[in-house]
Amino acid sequence: MDIFLQQIINGIVLGSVYALVALGYTMVYGILGLINFAHGEVVMIGAMVALAVINALSGTALPGPVIVLLGLMVAMPTCMALGYGIERIAYRPLRHAPRLAALITAIGVSIVLQNSAMIIWGRQYITFPPLLPSKPHFVAGAAISDLQIFIVLLAALIMVGLLFLVHRTRLGRAMRATAQNAEVAGLMGVNINTIISITFIVGSALAAVAGLMVSGYYGLAHYYMGFSLGLKAFTAAVLGGIGNLGGAMLGGLLLGIIESLGAGYIGQLTGGFLGSNYQDVFAFFVLILVLVFRPSGLLGERIAERA
C-alpha cells in the first residue's frame, strides 16, 4: 500500500508539470486551432536560461530560494519574448494557409530551437545545484519532499490564476470571444492579433515555470528534454480534451499518475520486468486508447457554433 501511495504522490507532482505545459498547448489550439509542437522546446529554453542564471549565482552569498527566483525572473521574460517571436514570425504569416503548412512550420521551429540550444549550451546535461530544501515528510509510509510540495502548490496557484484570468477578466472575455469566432470578435472591437500574441506570451510564461520545475525535480536539464516532455503534455491535453482548460489540467494529473503507477507500482508487481524504463510506453499507450475510443478527450473540446 505504501508503494501505491508513493507512486500516487509522485504522479501528482509529475502531473502538475504536465498540466502546466498542456495548458500552453490547449490555449493556442483553442484560439487558432493549431498544435504548437514548438511549445516543448520553449519549456526547454526556460529550463536552460534559468539554470544558466542559477549556476552563475550559486557561488554567491544569496539564499538558495532567492537564486532560484532570480533564475525564474530571467527565464519567464525570455520565454515570453520567444513565444511572441514564434507567433509573430512563424505562425502569423501562415494564419490563413492550410493547416498542414502551420504544422510543418511548428515542427521546423522545434528543430531550430533544439539545435540553437545545443549550440549555446552544448550536448552535455546541465545539473541543478542543491539550493532548494529536500527534507522528506512521511505520510502513511510514503515520502514527500518540500520541493514536491512546492511544485504542487505553485502549479495549483498558477492554474487557479489562469482560470480566473480567462473567465473573470476583460482580457479573458476577449480570448474566449476570439476562440469562439475571431471574425465576429474583430467586428466587436477585439484586436485579434494582440489577443493571439498574448495567448502565446501567457503560454510561454507557464512553459518557463514548468521548465524550472522539471529541472529542479530531476536535478538536470538537456537541450533535448523538451521533445519528450512536449509529447507527453500534448498527450495530456488530448486525454483531457484539447481546447478545454479544465481538461488540460485533468489530463495532466491523470497522465502523471498513470505514468508513475506504470513505472513503479506495476514494475513491482511484474518483478521489475516493466518499470521506469517503460514509463513512456504507458503514457503513449494511453494516447492511443484515447484517440481510438474517445478522440474528443474525457471532458471534450468546447466547440462553439460558427455563425
N, C-alpha and C positions, 0 to 999 in steps of 0.2 A: 504493500500500500504506500510505503514511503517513497518507493521508486516512482509510482504513478503520480503522486503529489508533486514530487520534484520535477518531473517532466511537464506537468501542467504549469508550474511556476515558470520554468524555462520557456515554455511555449507562449505564455502570456507576454513575457519580456520580448521574445523574438517577434511575436505577432504585433506588438506595439510599433516596432520599427517598420515591419511590413506595411502596417496600416498607414503610417505617415507617408511612405513612398507611394503607396497605392492611391492616396488622395491626390497626389500630383497627376497621376495618370487619369483618374476619373474626372478631375476638374477640367482638364484640357479636352477630354473626349466629350464631356457634357456640353461644352460650348462650341467646339469645332468639329466634333465627330472624327477626331484624329488621334491615333495611338502614337504618342510621343516616345518612341523607343530610345531616344537620347536621354530620357529622364534618369535612367540608372547611372549614366555617366556624369550627370550633374551631381548626383549623390556622391560619386567617387571624387569629383573635383572638390566638393565641400569637405570631405574627409581629408584629402591631401593638403588643402590650404590650411585647414585647422591644425593638422599635425605639424605642418611646417612652422606655424607660429608657436605652437606649444613646445616643440623641440627647441626652438630658438630661445624661448623664455624659461625653459626648465632649469637652467643653471642659475637663475636669479633668486632673489630673496622673496619673491612674490609667493603667496599661498597657492597650493595646487588648484583649488576651485577657481581662483581668480585667473590663473593662467589658462585654464580650460575655457572660461567665459570669454577671455580676450580672443582666443582662437576662434570661438564661435562668432564673435562680433566681426571678425575679419572674413570668415567663411561665408556668412549669410549675405553681406552685400556683394561679395564676389559671385556667388551663385545666382543672386537676383539679377545682377548685370549680365551674367552669362545666359540666363533664361530669357531675358529681354532681347539679347542679341540673337539668340537662336530663333525666336519668333519673328523678329524684325527682318533678319537677313535670309533665313532658310525657309520659313513657312508662309510668311505673308505674301510673297510673290506667287505662291502656289495655291492660294486660298480658293480660287475658282478653277483650279486644274483638276484632272481626275485624281481620285484618292490614292491610286497606286503611285502617282508621282510624289505625293507628300510622304507616303510610307517609305519609298526608296530613299527619299531625302533624309528622313529620320534615321534610317539605318546608316546612311553616309555620315551624318553628323555624329552619330555614336562612334563610328570608327575613327573619325577625325579627333574627337575628344580623347579616346583611348590612346591613340598614338601621340597626341600632344602631351598627355600626362606622362607617357613613357619617356619622351624626350626630356621633359622638365625634371621629373623625379626619379627616373631610371626604372629598371626592371625589378629591383630588389623590394622586399617587404619593408615598410616603414613601421617601426614599433611605437606604440603609445606608452610614454613614460608613466611610471606608477605614481600619479599625482592625486588620484581620487581614492577615497576610503573604500576598502573592500571587506570591512568587518561583516562576517556572516551572522545572520539571525536564524534561529531554528524554529520551525513551525511543524509540529507533528512529525518530526524526524526529517523534514525537508529543509534545506538551507536556502536562504535568500540574502543576497548582499545589499549593502547600501546603494551600490551602483545600479543594481537591478530595480530596486525600489524607486530610485530617482528616475530611471528611464521610463518606467510605467507611469509614474505621476506626471512627469513632464509631457509625455505623449498624450495622456488623458487631458491635461490642461490645454494643449495645443488643439486637440480635436474639438473640445468644447468651444474654444475661442473661434475656430473656423466655422463651426455650425452657427454660432452667434453672428459672425460676420456675414454669412450667406443668407440667413433667414431673418435677421433683425436690423440690418443697416441699409442705408440707401445704396451703397456700393453693391451689397448682396442682391438687392432687388434688380439692379441693372444687370448683374451677372445672370440672374435667373431669367430675366427678360431676353437677354441675348441668347441664352441656351434654348429658350422656347421658340423664338423666331427672330433672328438677327435683323432681317429687313424691317419688320414692323417696329422692333425696338429702336432702330435707327430713325424711323419716321417720327417716333415719340421723343426724340431728342437725346437718345443714348449714343455716346461716342463708341462705336463698336470696336474700332482699333485700340482705343485706350483700355476698354474692358478686357479684351483678349490679352493685351500686353500685361495688364495687372494680374490676370489669371496665371500667366506663365511666371510672373515675378513671385506671387504667393506660393505657387507650387515649388519653385526653386528654393525659396526660403525654407520650406518644410524639408526639402531634399538636403539642405545644408545641415539642419538639425539631425536628420536621420543618419547622414554620413558620419557625424561626430559620435552619435550613439553607437553605430556599428563598430567603428574603430576603437572606441573606448571599451565596448563589451568584449570584443575578441582580442583587443590589445595590439592590433596592427591594421595597416591599410596597404592597398596594392592598386596599381593602375588598371587592373582587370576586374576589380571587385564589383564594379557597377553592372557588369553584364549579367551575372547570375542573380544578384540582388534585384535588378530591374525586372528580369523574367519572373521571379517569384512574386514581386509586388504586382506585376501585371496579372499573374495568376490569381492573386488575392482580390484584385479589382473585378476580374471576371467571375470569381467564385461568389462574391457578394452581390454583383450586379453593376457592371461598369456604367458610369454616368450617375450613380447614386452615392452620395457621400456616406450615408449610413451603411450602405452595402460594402464600400471600400473598408470601412473600419471593422465591420463584422468579418469580412473575408480575410483581412489581415490577421486578426486574432485567431480565427479558425485554422488558417493555414499554419500559423506558428505552432499551435497546439498539435495539429496533425503531424507536422514535421518532427516536433520534439518527441511525441509518442512513438513515431515510427523509428526515430534514431536511437532512442533509449529504452523505452519500455518494451517495444516489440523485439528490440535487439536482445534484451534479457530473456524474453520468452523463447526465442529461437537459438539460444546458446551462443549469441554473437554472430550467427550467420547473416542476419540482417541488422545492421547497426548504423553508426554515424556515417560510414562510407556510402550508405544508400539513402541518406536523408533527402537528396534531390529527387530520387525516384519517387518517393511518396508525394512530394509536392506536385510534380508534374503528372503523376497518375491521377491526382485529384483534378487537375486541369482537364485531363482527357474525359474523366467521368462527367464533369460539369458541362463541357461542350457537347457531349453526346446526349445527356439526359435532361439538362436544363440550361440551354445556351444563354438565356437571359439572366442567369445567376439566381442566388437564393432570394434576394429582395427584388430582383427585376430592375430593368432600366426604366427610368421615368421618361417616357417618350411623349412629348407634347403634340397635340393636334396641330397640323400645319394649316395655315389659312389658305 
